[in-house]
Amino acid sequence: MGEVEKSLWMKVEAVLYQSTSLLASWSFFLMDSSTVATESPTFKWTYDVFLSFRGEDTRTNFTSHLDMALRQKGVNVFIDNKLERGEQISESLFKSIQEASISIVIFSQNYASSSWCLDELVNIIECKKSKGQNVFPVFYKVDPSDIRKQTGSFGEALAKHQPKFQTKTQIWREALTTAANLSGWNLGTRKEADLIGDLVKKVLSVLNRTCTPLYVAKYPVGIDSKLEYMKLRSHNLFEKSNKFHYRKQHEYESDTGVYMVGLYGIGGIGKTTLAKALYNKIASQFEACCFLSNVREASKQFNGLAQLQETLLYEILTVDLKVINLDRGINIIRNRLCLKKVLIVLDDVDKLEQLEALVGGRDWFGQGSRIIVTTRNKHLLSSHGFDEMENILGLDEDEAIELFSWHAFKKNHPSSNYLDLSKRATSYCKGHSLALVVLGSFLCTRDQVEWCSILDEFENSLNKDIKDILQLSFDGLEDKMGHKIVCGESLELGKRSRLWLVQDVWEVLVNNSGTDAVKGIKLDFPNSTRLDVDPQAFRKMKNLRLLIVQNARFSTKIEYLPDSLKWIKWHGFRQPTFPSFFTMKNLVGLDLQHSFIKTFGKRLEDCERLKYVDLSYSTFLEKIPNFSAASNLEELYLTNCTNLGMIDKSVFSLDKLTVLNLDGCSNLKKLPRGYFMLSSLKKLNLSYCKKLEKIPDLSSASNLTSLHIYECTNLRVIHESVGSLDKLEGLYLKQCTNLVKLPSYLSLKSLLCLSLSGCCKLESFPTIAKNMKSLRTLDLDFTAIKELPSSIRYLTELWTLKLNGCTNLISLPNTIYLLRSLENLLLSGCSIFGMFPDKWNPTIQPVCSPSKMMETALWSLKVPHFLVPNESFSHFTLLDLQSCNISNANFLDILCDVAPFLSDLRLSENKFSSLPSCLHKFMSLWNLELRNCKFLQEIPSLPESIQKMDACGCESLSRIPDNIVDIISKKQDLTMGEISREFLLTGIEIPEWFSYKTTSNLVSASFRHYPDMERTLAACVSFKVNGNSSERGARISCNIFVCNRLYFSLSRPFLPSKSEYMWLVTTSLALGSMEVNDWNKVLVWFEVHEAHSEVNATITRYGVHVTEELHAIQTDVKWPMVNYADFYQLEKLQSLMIDLKGEMWILRNFFSNAFLKKCRAGPIPKQCYMRQIMIQKQ
């Protein structure tokens, strides 16, 4: 063969190998590409945010801070260090990326040096394209241009990857370029805290817009039927376009145009409810969505339509854009939204100018957009040229009865003796939803005599209209109807009883035109706004009872407030004290959050009616005044009053006070002694009072149910009285790092949860009384406790006992076996734990009932000799004894008799050299972990139930179980793609019984399809991981394709070892509904992912074996059942194309047609051949 021909065929081999490798790594992208256009992402995201980062660069700094900031805001974050031991990492990560609404990619100096990070990035970019996932890049101390152009450290890293990952390197480059071109956050010279703050705001904004459906109704009766009707009538509204164009702006666009649908009908008929349901139903099909509620009233506010334009732009673009006037707003909407496929719902429109300002033209929005409007006026819709107008009718008879019943009887049907009355009542409502709700609520809990009287009165009315029903109950009135009543009181604003429109309130206050008629004022700006008002603006409002002010900054000091006020809610009150002549004699509620208040003077001397006070975040407040006159006060909130140093003793004598919240009063040093007489107190919060040293006597707080004392870092002693609070349900003392003493005796009969986690100086736990039968959770993690009292036996309903990180814990009491309800016993990190109790008094009952005590974790217990109690493990399903320094495993002989349901046995990192032969008696055992048991020499026979065994790092192991062949050949009832068995071993070669072994990392088996034949595929690989790192290793993945589709992909991490690893995976070849041929291909491909420059991995040998089990097939079958083909040696390229039909699609996807034609016509070297091994069924 000539040099040219030899060179050509070397290139053909390389290209074929690369294309096949590319298929194995990225086949899910090819598989999903056909469904991108037809399937909209209507599923619910499992995670809010997925974090992709390089651990060695940012795990302990930026990433951890960002993770914490997101979690503090309630964001559900996926971060890969949360994966549990033994989980399928690659499958889990890929699934997590797919199920995240947002991916944040933190590019750092060494990001590109990890092939794992780059694979993550490719998955993320693909999910952005196929599922519309939001991707936010963060450039942490790197130049975005280095990522975009692959220069600097990114270029160097990719150059190092090139020899091993030739094809994938190009894909990585494209993903890096795409990500770098996205709008992101560049740290530069900014403070990390500022960047994290901005990023969290953006995440919250996107999540609120994309992941939070609208609340529809408490009882959405009739909604489903209306949606089905709309679906039949308004096909275009629900239609998902199957054709997409890809714009230069990288946005998918539907072929269908902008479609406008109007819903019209009388007030209260259910238009808004239906619009909300429609919005939730189809919102996932659009790039962005916005629901503007109550447009009619909102537009009446000061600059109302401009405010609505701002809201619309913010909801769609998640960017604050200031709209100065309507014309400017129209241009911004038209220019910024014309390329976006959006869903916009305008609720309760009553004027054409509202439509013209918000959805004026179809060319304002991108192709495929949908506009839905609800209104009472059909003419508005036709005037604006809506495509479809639907008259929303009332409920039918059955639906009306059901909705009425929910409100009248709190169930979906009437009580039997009220059936006729219910039908009579609903007949008056004529299917009107609001009337049914109001009438049902009004009649609820009334007897039949009252029902008859009310219905008779309505029957005798001359004007039997819906409004007569609505007027039965003032509580049932819509806000709009109440507003109409008020507006009808007078044409002069100052003579109306209630003022709530910003423009009306502003006019009355500026002109000082209020009168005695004004009883309530609500001044609520969306943003902080400065107002020039008259200092005497409230002088004439002698009957003002309600005053609500939010986001308003008055230019002058208010000099007068009327004594008639009953409730003041004034957030951000900017005066240090109230006006001189204002008394609080009629005040019931006072809410001054974020105020500048410093003192109340003598105004609290006459406040007997006061029930509610909230001064939270009033950072100028230094002292709480005398509250002795406020004898009816029920709730007092002083959260984060950081300058508050003292609380008047009168507060602790208020016998009607139920809530006292001092959370975050970081300057508070002590509470008054001997004055704690709060007999009605139910909730007391002293968390983060970091200077507080003692808890006072709480014996008089006999009704206390919740006591929170988080992070009181100066607190040393808990008063004895706390131990005898009979109604206390929750006692939380987390992170009180100087706490040394608890009450000596605990008699808390109602207590459900006791948490002392992080009290690192607490050395002893008190005696427990007999009556503490309610406690479910006892959390003593990371305390200095040395032992538990024997009285712990009285916690008979305890579910969880947590002792993680108790490094001083020596032993557990014998009486722990009396905890019949215990399910979880957690002792991880108890480094000097002596031993588990080995026996108990015969009079003592067993620890657990058959349904309880399911898991016990004893990780890192340094136990010289482990003894198991005779019956204490009789119902365990999981026993975890990792790192217990066990040198003799004979205790398993006892366990096999007393733990018949043990299914998960974890013995990693111990010192025994052998395991007892009784292992096969654990008939439910499916998982056995023996990782890094360096002295273990052999593993006995295992039960047939075993599905997973991890013996990596067992360097002395010389023999695997004798029955391993029989075990993996057993039929498994699995769904397609699940793993049947998995074995990880060290120092063991590929078993001899494997039918086919090779040194190629791409192995294929062909099998004939018979409906009644059961097959199990076993794949095995031997490899060596070299390196000096004790923490970083390599990742090996196994990918199996059946009938040209990815069956499953599994990945495992491995640390450097002197011996070779052997990894064996088996799975049932259940084809299910897959398309099959007479002959079908199975491809098995192993790949190495090296995560660190100090580590390298080399795969030495591979094996494949297919077992068969025939049912209802003749025994004299002579044709071949399995065909093993070694692909890397080729007889001729034509043979590859003809014989390997299953792989032709690989060539078609990755080779040009011109290249294939040349290969068909070109000369074929005679020296190359295809070797086939035929195995016949005997």
Sequence and secondary structure as in RCSB ss.txt:
>XXXX:A:sequence
MGEVEKSLWMKVEAVLYQSTSLLASWSFFLMDSSTVATESPTFKWTYDVFLSFRGEDTRTNFTSHLDMALRQKGV
NVFIDNKLERGEQISESLFKSIQEASISIVIFSQNYASSSWCLDELVNIIECKKSKGQNVFPVFYKVDPSDIRKQ
TGSFGEALAKHQPKFQTKTQIWREALTTAANLSGWNLGTRKEADLIGDLVKKVLSVLNRTCTPLYVAKYPVGIDS
KLEYMKLRSHNLFEKSNKFHYRKQHEYESDTGVYMVGLYGIGGIGKTTLAKALYNKIASQFEACCFLSNVREASK
QFNGLAQLQETLLYEILTVDLKVINLDRGINIIRNRLCLKKVLIVLDDVDKLEQLEALVGGRDWFGQGSRIIVTT
RNKHLLSSHGFDEMENILGLDEDEAIELFSWHAFKKNHPSSNYLDLSKRATSYCKGHSLALVVLGSFLCTRDQVE
WCSILDEFENSLNKDIKDILQLSFDGLEDKMGHKIVCGESLELGKRSRLWLVQDVWEVLVNNSGTDAVKGIKLDF
PNSTRLDVDPQAFRKMKNLRLLIVQNARFSTKIEYLPDSLKWIKWHGFRQPTFPSFFTMKNLVGLDLQHSFIKTF
GKRLEDCERLKYVDLSYSTFLEKIPNFSAASNLEELYLTNCTNLGMIDKSVFSLDKLTVLNLDGCSNLKKLPRGY
FMLSSLKKLNLSYCKKLEKIPDLSSASNLTSLHIYECTNLRVIHESVGSLDKLEGLYLKQCTNLVKLPSYLSLKS
LLCLSLSGCCKLESFPTIAKNMKSLRTLDLDFTAIKELPSSIRYLTELWTLKLNGCTNLISLPNTIYLLRSLENL
LLSGCSIFGMFPDKWNPTIQPVCSPSKMMETALWSLKVPHFLVPNESFSHFTLLDLQSCNISNANFLDILCDVAP
FLSDLRLSENKFSSLPSCLHKFMSLWNLELRNCKFLQEIPSLPESIQKMDACGCESLSRIPDNIVDIISKKQDLT
MGEISREFLLTGIEIPEWFSYKTTSNLVSASFRHYPDMERTLAACVSFKVNGNSSERGARISCNIFVCNRLYFSL
SRPFLPSKSEYMWLVTTSLALGSMEVNDWNKVLVWFEVHEAHSEVNATITRYGVHVTEELHAIQTDVKWPMVNYA
DFYQLEKLQSLMIDLKGEMWILRNFFSNAFLKKCRAGPIPKQCYMRQIMIQKQ
>XXXX:A:secstr
  HHHHHHHHHHHHHHHHHHHHHHHHHHHHHHHTTTTT    S  SEEEEEE  HHHHTTTHHHHHHHHHHHTT 
 EE GGG  TT  HHHHHHHHHHTEEEEEEEE TTGGG HHHHHHHHHHHHHHHHH  EEEEEESSS HHHHHHT
 HHHHHHHHHHTTT HHHHHHHHHHHHHHHTS  EE TTS HHHHHHHHHHHHHHHHHHHT      SS TTHHH
HHHHHHHH HHHH   S EEE TTS EEESS  EEEEEE STTSSHHHHHHHHHHHHGGGSSEEEEE  HHHHTT
STTHHHHHHHHHHHHHH S     SHHHHHHHHHHHHTT  EEEEEEEE  HHHHHHHS  GGGS TT EEEEEE
S HHHHHHTT SEEEE     HHHHHHHHHHHHTSSSS  GGGHHHHHHHHHHHTT HHHHHHHHHHHTT  HHH
HHHHHHHHHT S   HHHHHTT GGG  HHHHHHHHHTT SSGGGSSEE SHHHHHHHHHHT   TT  EEEEEE
EEEEEE   TTTTTT TT  EEEEEEEEESS      TT  EEEETT   SS  TT   TT  EEE TT      
TTGGGG TT  EEE TT TT  EE   TT TT  EEE TT TT  EE GGGGG TT  EEE TT TT     SS 
   TT  EEE TT TT  B    TT TT  EEE TT TT  B  GGGGG TT  EEE TT TT  B  SEE  TT
  EEE TT TT     EE TT     EEE TT       GGGGG TT  EEE TT TT  B  GGGGG TT  EE
E TT TT  B      TTS  S  TTS  EEE TT   SS    SSTTTT SEEE TT      THHHHHHHH T
T  EEE  S   SB  GGGGG TT  EEE TT TT  B     TT  EEE TT TT  B  TTHHHHHHS     
TT   EEEEEES    TT SEEES SEEEEEEE  TT EEEEEEEEEEEEEES SS  EEEEEEEEETTEEEEEE
EEEE   SS EEEEEEEE   TTS   SEEEEEEEEEEEE STTEEEEEEEEEEEEEEE SS  TT  SEEEEEE
ETTS S HHHHHHH GGGHHHHHHHS HHHHHHHHHS   TT   EEEEEE  
